[in-house]
């Protein structure tokens, strides 16, 4: 049995912190719980609460600092994508509708591994992510 209890946070980069945090709040009702101004060599950042003790730590950097061509596996940097969990299929469908309303590039609902509903999408910065729900 692992000694870990899951993810605490995932760190990601954006060129527009305000736009990015507003997008996660709009789509996932995920509020900013901490923000700090740029200081020395530490960029401006925000922590977005994803629920269940998980967070996004989002750092605002210039475009030249974001490495990788985001549409090709292996070229997206050290994190290829991450999956956000929702409790059920109905919530997953509601998130899909919010993503569409927010203008996101949204894939199809599919079952992966026989026990998980999956929906891939691109966030406001073009990063590919996934939302998952258990198959009832």
C-alpha positions in Angstrom: 0.0 0.0 0.0 1.4 3.4 -0.9 2.3 5.8 1.8 1.0 8.7 -0.2 -2.7 9.9 -0.1 -3.0 11.2 -3.6 -2.0 14.5 -5.3 -1.5 17.7 -3.3 -1.1 19.9 -6.4 0.0 20.1 -10.0 2.0 23.1 -11.1 1.4 24.6 -14.5 2.3 27.7 -16.5 0.2 30.4 -18.1 0.9 33.7 -19.9 -2.2 35.3 -18.3 -2.9 34.3 -14.7 -6.2 36.3 -14.4 -7.6 34.7 -17.5 -6.5 31.2 -16.5 -7.9 31.4 -12.9 -11.2 32.9 -14.1 -11.6 30.1 -16.6 -11.1 27.3 -13.9 -13.6 29.1 -11.7 -16.1 29.4 -14.5 -15.9 25.8 -15.6 -15.1 23.9 -12.4 -16.2 26.4 -9.6 -12.5 26.2 -8.5 -11.7 29.4 -6.5 -8.3 31.1 -6.1 -7.3 30.4 -2.4 -3.9 32.1 -2.5 -2.2 34.6 -4.8 1.2 36.2 -4.7 2.8 38.9 -6.8 6.1 38.3 -8.7 9.0 38.7 -6.3 12.6 38.5 -7.4 13.0 35.5 -9.7 9.7 33.9 -8.4 6.8 34.6 -10.9 3.3 35.8 -10.0 1.3 32.8 -9.0 -2.1 31.6 -7.8 -3.3 28.4 -6.1 -6.7 27.2 -7.3 -8.6 24.8 -5.1 -9.8 21.7 -7.1 -11.4 20.1 -4.1 -10.6 17.0 -2.0 -7.2 18.5 -1.0 -6.0 18.9 -4.6 -4.9 22.2 -6.2 -3.4 23.8 -9.3 -0.4 26.0 -8.6 -0.4 28.3 -11.7 2.6 30.4 -12.5 2.4 33.4 -14.8 5.4 33.5 -17.2 6.2 35.0 -20.6 5.5 32.9 -23.7 9.2 32.1 -24.3 9.3 30.3 -20.9 6.6 27.8 -21.9 8.5 25.0 -23.6 6.9 22.5 -26.0 4.4 22.2 -28.8 1.3 21.4 -26.9 -0.5 19.2 -29.5 2.1 16.4 -29.6 2.7 13.8 -26.8 6.2 14.1 -25.5 6.5 17.8 -26.5 4.2 19.1 -23.8 6.9 19.2 -21.1 7.2 17.1 -18.0 3.4 16.9 -17.5 1.6 15.5 -20.5 -1.9 16.0 -19.0 -3.8 15.6 -15.8 -7.2 14.2 -15.0 -9.8 15.9 -12.8 -12.2 13.7 -11.0 -16.0 14.3 -10.7 -18.4 12.1 -8.7 -20.7 10.9 -11.5 -21.7 10.9 -15.2 -24.3 13.6 -14.7 -21.6 16.0 -13.3 -19.3 15.0 -16.2 -22.1 16.0 -18.6 -22.6 19.3 -16.8 -18.8 20.0 -17.0 -18.9 19.1 -20.7 -21.6 21.7 -21.2 -19.6 24.3 -19.3 -16.5 23.6 -21.3 -18.5 24.1 -24.6 -20.0 27.3 -23.2 -16.5 28.5 -22.3 -15.4 27.8 -25.9 -13.1 24.9 -25.1 -11.9 22.3 -27.6 -13.9 19.3 -26.2 -13.6 15.7 -27.2 -16.2 12.9 -26.9 -17.3 11.1 -23.8 -15.8 7.7 -23.7 -15.3 4.8 -21.4 -11.6 3.9 -20.7 -10.5 0.8 -18.9 -14.1 -0.4 -18.5 -14.7 1.6 -15.3 -14.0 5.3 -16.0 -15.9 7.8 -18.1 -13.4 10.1 -19.7 -13.7 13.5 -21.5 -10.6 15.2 -22.9 -10.5 18.9 -23.4 -8.1 21.9 -23.8 -8.0 24.6 -21.2 -7.8 28.3 -21.9 -4.0 28.0 -22.5 -4.4 25.0 -24.9 -3.2 22.4 -22.4 -4.9 19.0 -22.9 -6.6 17.8 -19.8 -9.1 15.1 -18.9 -12.2 14.9 -16.6 -13.1 11.5 -15.3 -16.1 9.9 -13.6 -16.7 6.4 -12.4 -18.9 4.1 -14.6 -22.0 3.3 -12.4 
